[in-house]
C-alpha cells in the first residue's frame, strides 16, 4: 500500500512542476521599410486537480483494504480447515493406536496359551 502512495506522490509532484511554455514570433514591417521581429515567451503551469488525485488515492486505498479483507478471510478459512484436518488426523491416529493395542493384547494372549 505504501508503494501506491509513493507513486501517487511522485506523479502529483511531477505534474505540479510541469510548465508549458509558448513562444510567439511577430514580424512587423515599419513604414520606413525596416522589419522588426519580436519574440514573446509565455509560461503556463499545468494545473493539477488535486481532488481527482485524492479521489484516485482514496479509491486505491479502498481497493487495497478490500483485498486485504479478502486475504484475511481466506486465511481464517484456511486455518479453520487446517485445524479440522488436524483433529481428523488426531482421531485417526487414536483409532489406529487402539487397533494396534488390541492386536498386541491378542498376541500376548496367544503367547501365554502356548
Phi, psi and omega per residue, in radians:
X1 nan -0.583 3.132
X2 -1.092 -0.569 -3.135
X3 -1.110 -0.670 -3.137
X4 -1.138 -0.723 3.115
X5 -1.147 -0.689 3.130
X6 -1.118 -0.779 3.125
X7 -1.111 -0.754 3.137
X8 -1.107 -0.691 3.137
X9 -1.153 -0.764 -3.138
X10 -1.118 -0.763 3.132
X11 -1.108 -0.749 -3.116
X12 -1.171 -0.681 3.107
X13 -1.156 -0.701 -3.140
X14 -1.179 -0.638 3.120
X15 -1.229 -0.639 -3.135
X16 -1.209 -0.627 -3.086
X17 -1.395 -0.186 -3.141
X18 -1.271 2.432 3.072
X19 -2.284 2.519 3.114
X20 -1.815 2.136 3.112
X21 -1.912 2.537 -3.085
X22 -2.338 2.289 3.118
X23 -1.988 2.333 3.079
X24 -2.116 2.302 3.101
X25 -1.968 2.123 3.129
X26 -1.981 2.267 3.103
X27 -2.006 2.188 -3.103
X28 -2.181 2.326 3.068
X29 -1.677 2.126 -3.119
X30 -1.372 2.781 3.139
X31 -1.050 -0.443 -3.121
X32 -1.482 0.003 3.057
X33 1.771 -0.117 3.121
X34 -1.444 2.743 -3.135
X35 -1.985 2.283 3.105
X36 -1.979 2.236 3.126
X37 -1.947 2.233 3.131
X38 -2.108 2.228 3.105
X39 -1.893 2.203 3.130
X40 -2.069 2.188 3.100
X41 -1.941 2.363 3.081
X42 -2.310 2.477 3.135
X43 -2.025 2.367 3.092
X44 -2.182 2.239 3.062
X45 -1.428 2.503 3.130
X46 -1.390 2.074 -3.117
X47 -1.344 2.356 3.130
X48 -1.916 2.289 3.114
X49 -1.467 1.719 -3.084
X50 -1.142 -0.441 3.112
X51 -1.126 -0.696 3.113
X52 -1.176 -0.712 3.119
X53 -1.104 -0.797 3.136
X54 -1.102 -0.669 3.117
X55 -1.143 -0.688 3.114
X56 -1.144 -0.757 3.113
X57 -1.110 -0.744 3.117
X58 -1.103 -0.720 3.120
X59 -1.101 -0.761 3.116
X60 -1.109 -0.689 3.116
X61 -1.111 -0.744 3.110
X62 -1.074 -0.769 3.140
X63 -1.113 -0.707 3.119
X64 -1.156 -0.708 3.095
X65 -1.097 -0.732 3.120
X66 -1.083 -0.758 3.113
X67 -1.126 -0.695 3.100
X68 -1.090 -0.713 3.109
X69 -1.131 -0.689 3.104
X70 -1.124 -0.709 3.119
X71 -1.125 -0.746 3.113
X72 -1.077 -0.742 3.134
X73 -1.118 -0.740 3.126
X74 -1.134 -0.666 3.107
X75 -1.124 -0.794 3.125
X76 -1.064 -0.746 3.131
X77 -1.134 -0.732 3.119
X78 -1.109 -0.718 3.107
X79 -1.127 -0.698 3.114
X80 -1.079 -0.767 -3.140
X81 -1.162 -0.672 3.094
X82 -1.129 -0.705 3.117
X83 -1.096 -0.755 3.128
X84 -1.117 -0.745 3.128
X85 -1.113 -0.678 3.095
X86 -1.096 -0.722 3.101
X87 -1.135 -0.685 3.113
X88 -1.116 -0.726 3.115
X89 -1.131 -0.710 3.126
X90 -1.090 -0.765 3.112
X91 -1.113 -0.746 3.138
X92 -1.134 -0.685 3.119
X93 -1.148 -0.678 3.118
X94 -1.129 -0.751 3.116
X95 -1.119 -0.708 3.110
X96 -1.122 -0.717 3.125
X97 -1.140 -0.669 3.112
X98 -1.089 -0.754 3.120
X99 -1.125 -0.691 3.114
X100 -1.121 -0.724 3.122
X101 -1.101 -0.744 3.107
X102 -1.094 -0.726 3.109
X103 -1.118 -0.672 3.127
X104 -1.163 -0.674 3.109
X105 -1.111 -0.714 3.122
X106 -1.113 -0.711 3.130
X107 -1.127 -0.727 3.113
X108 -1.053 -0.789 3.138
X109 -1.111 -0.718 3.115
X110 -1.106 -0.674 -3.137
X111 -1.210 -0.609 3.131
X112 -1.200 -0.583 -3.120
X113 -1.206 -0.503 -3.073
X114 -1.432 nan nan
